[in-house]
Amino acid sequence: MKKRILILLSSILTLVALSGAASACTATLYQPELPEALKK
């Protein structure tokens, strides 16, 4: 019984960690347009 609780708890915590990491990573993929003045 104790082993099942630990497996369930670790699975839930893994999902929470992955969802937090995924939401943080989407902001780093955004790259705004480069202004013409900086392209020179």
N, CA, C and O atoms as a GROMACS GRO file, in nm:
protein
  160
    1MET      N    1   0.083  -0.120   0.000
    1MET     CA    2   0.000   0.000   0.000
    1MET      C    3   0.087   0.126   0.000
    1MET      O    4   0.059   0.223  -0.071
    2LYS      N    5   0.193   0.123   0.082
    2LYS     CA    6   0.281   0.239   0.090
    2LYS      C    7   0.350   0.266  -0.044
    2LYS      O    8   0.372   0.381  -0.083
    3LYS      N    9   0.385   0.157  -0.113
    3LYS     CA   10   0.452   0.172  -0.242
    3LYS      C   11   0.360   0.237  -0.345
    3LYS      O   12   0.405   0.320  -0.424
    4ARG      N   13   0.232   0.200  -0.343
    4ARG     CA   14   0.137   0.259  -0.438
    4ARG      C   15   0.118   0.408  -0.412
    4ARG      O   16   0.106   0.486  -0.506
    5ILE      N   17   0.116   0.447  -0.287
    5ILE     CA   18   0.102   0.590  -0.253
    5ILE      C   19   0.223   0.667  -0.300
    5ILE      O   20   0.210   0.777  -0.354
    6LEU      N   21   0.342   0.611  -0.281
    6LEU     CA   22   0.465   0.678  -0.326
    6LEU      C   23   0.469   0.690  -0.479
    6LEU      O   24   0.512   0.792  -0.531
    7ILE      N   25   0.425   0.587  -0.548
    7ILE     CA   26   0.422   0.592  -0.696
    7ILE      C   27   0.323   0.697  -0.743
    7ILE      O   28   0.353   0.774  -0.834
    8LEU      N   29   0.206   0.701  -0.682
    8LEU     CA   30   0.105   0.800  -0.718
    8LEU      C   31   0.155   0.942  -0.691
    8LEU      O   32   0.138   1.031  -0.774
    9LEU      N   33   0.215   0.962  -0.575
    9LEU     CA   34   0.267   1.094  -0.539
    9LEU      C   35   0.379   1.138  -0.634
    9LEU      O   36   0.383   1.254  -0.675
   10SER      N   37   0.468   1.046  -0.668
   10SER     CA   38   0.577   1.083  -0.759
   10SER      C   39   0.524   1.114  -0.899
   10SER      O   40   0.576   1.201  -0.968
   11SER      N   41   0.421   1.042  -0.942
   11SER     CA   42   0.362   1.070  -1.073
   11SER      C   43   0.297   1.207  -1.077
   11SER      O   44   0.312   1.280  -1.175
   12ILE      N   45   0.224   1.241  -0.972
   12ILE     CA   46   0.158   1.372  -0.966
   12ILE      C   47   0.262   1.484  -0.963
   12ILE      O   48   0.247   1.584  -1.033
   13LEU      N   49   0.366   1.466  -0.883
   13LEU     CA   50   0.469   1.570  -0.874
   13LEU      C   51   0.546   1.584  -1.006
   13LEU      O   52   0.587   1.695  -1.042
   14THR      N   53   0.565   1.475  -1.077
   14THR     CA   54   0.631   1.482  -1.207
   14THR      C   55   0.546   1.560  -1.307
   14THR      O   56   0.599   1.642  -1.382
   15LEU      N   57   0.416   1.536  -1.308
   15LEU     CA   58   0.327   1.610  -1.397
   15LEU      C   59   0.326   1.759  -1.364
   15LEU      O   60   0.323   1.842  -1.454
   16VAL      N   61   0.327   1.792  -1.235
   16VAL     CA   62   0.329   1.933  -1.194
   16VAL      C   63   0.460   1.999  -1.240
   16VAL      O   64   0.459   2.112  -1.289
   17ALA      N   65   0.570   1.929  -1.223
   17ALA     CA   66   0.700   1.984  -1.263
   17ALA      C   67   0.708   2.003  -1.414
   17ALA      O   68   0.758   2.105  -1.462
   18LEU      N   69   0.658   1.906  -1.490
   18LEU     CA   70   0.662   1.918  -1.637
   18LEU      C   71   0.571   2.028  -1.687
   18LEU      O   72   0.606   2.098  -1.782
   19SER      N   73   0.456   2.045  -1.625
   19SER     CA   74   0.366   2.152  -1.671
   19SER      C   75   0.424   2.289  -1.638
   19SER      O   76   0.407   2.383  -1.715
   20GLY      N   77   0.493   2.301  -1.526
   20GLY     CA   78   0.559   2.427  -1.492
   20GLY      C   79   0.673   2.458  -1.586
   20GLY      O   80   0.692   2.573  -1.627
   21ALA      N   81   0.750   2.357  -1.621
   21ALA     CA   82   0.862   2.377  -1.713
   21ALA      C   83   0.812   2.410  -1.853
   21ALA      O   84   0.872   2.492  -1.922
   22ALA      N   85   0.705   2.347  -1.895
   22ALA     CA   86   0.651   2.372  -2.029
   22ALA      C   87   0.596   2.514  -2.041
   22ALA      O   88   0.612   2.578  -2.145
   23SER      N   89   0.532   2.563  -1.937
   23SER     CA   90   0.478   2.699  -1.944
   23SER      C   91   0.588   2.803  -1.941
   23SER      O   92   0.573   2.911  -1.998
   24ALA      N   93   0.699   2.773  -1.875
   24ALA     CA   94   0.811   2.867  -1.870
   24ALA      C   95   0.887   2.869  -2.003
   24ALA      O   96   0.941   2.972  -2.041
   25CYS      N   97   0.891   2.759  -2.071
   25CYS     CA   98   0.968   2.749  -2.195
   25CYS      C   99   0.900   2.818  -2.313
   25CYS      O  100   0.968   2.859  -2.407
   26THR      N  101   0.770   2.832  -2.310
   26THR     CA  102   0.703   2.892  -2.425
   26THR      C  103   0.738   3.039  -2.438
   26THR      O  104   0.737   3.093  -2.549
   27ALA      N  105   0.769   3.106  -2.328
   27ALA     CA  106   0.804   3.247  -2.334
   27ALA      C  107   0.941   3.267  -2.399
   27ALA      O  108   0.966   3.372  -2.459
   28THR      N  109   1.030   3.170  -2.389
   28THR     CA  110   1.163   3.184  -2.447
   28THR      C  111   1.163   3.161  -2.597
   28THR      O  112   1.260   3.197  -2.664
   29LEU      N  113   1.058   3.103  -2.651
   29LEU     CA  114   1.052   3.079  -2.795
   29LEU      C  115   1.007   3.201  -2.873
   29LEU      O  116   1.023   3.206  -2.995
   30TYR      N  117   0.953   3.301  -2.804
   30TYR     CA  118   0.904   3.422  -2.871
   30TYR      C  119   1.020   3.511  -2.909
   30TYR      O  120   1.102   3.546  -2.824
   31GLN      N  121   1.029   3.547  -3.035
   31GLN     CA  122   1.132   3.640  -3.082
   31GLN      C  123   1.064   3.752  -3.159
   31GLN      O  124   1.005   3.727  -3.264
   32PRO      N  125   1.070   3.875  -3.108
   32PRO     CA  126   1.006   3.985  -3.176
   32PRO      C  127   1.081   4.022  -3.306
   32PRO      O  128   1.196   3.984  -3.325
   33GLU      N  129   1.013   4.096  -3.392
   33GLU     CA  130   1.073   4.139  -3.518
   33GLU      C  131   1.190   4.234  -3.491
   33GLU      O  132   1.183   4.317  -3.401
   34LEU      N  133   1.295   4.222  -3.569
   34LEU     CA  134   1.412   4.308  -3.555
   34LEU      C  135   1.387   4.439  -3.630
   34LEU      O  136   1.354   4.437  -3.748
   35PRO      N  137   1.404   4.554  -3.562
   35PRO     CA  138   1.381   4.681  -3.629
   35PRO      C  139   1.483   4.705  -3.742
   35PRO      O  140   1.595   4.655  -3.738
   36GLU      N  141   1.440   4.781  -3.841
   36GLU     CA  142   1.527   4.808  -3.957
   36GLU      C  143   1.656   4.879  -3.916
   36GLU      O  144   1.760   4.856  -3.977
   37ALA      N  145   1.652   4.965  -3.814
   37ALA     CA  146   1.770   5.039  -3.770
   37ALA      C  147   1.879   4.946  -3.715
   37ALA      O  148   1.997   4.978  -3.722
   38LEU      N  149   1.838   4.834  -3.661
   38LEU     CA  150   1.936   4.740  -3.605
   38LEU      C  151   1.991   4.642  -3.708
   38LEU      O  152   2.089   4.573  -3.680
   39LYS      N  153   1.930   4.634  -3.824
   39LYS     CA  154   1.973   4.539  -3.926
   39LYS      C  155   2.098   4.585  -4.000
   39LYS      O  156   2.161   4.505  -4.071
   40LYS      N  157   2.136   4.711  -3.986
   40LYS     CA  158   2.251   4.764  -4.059
   40LYS      C  159   2.382   4.711  -4.005
   40LYS      O  160   2.488   4.746  -4.056
   0.00000   0.00000   0.00000
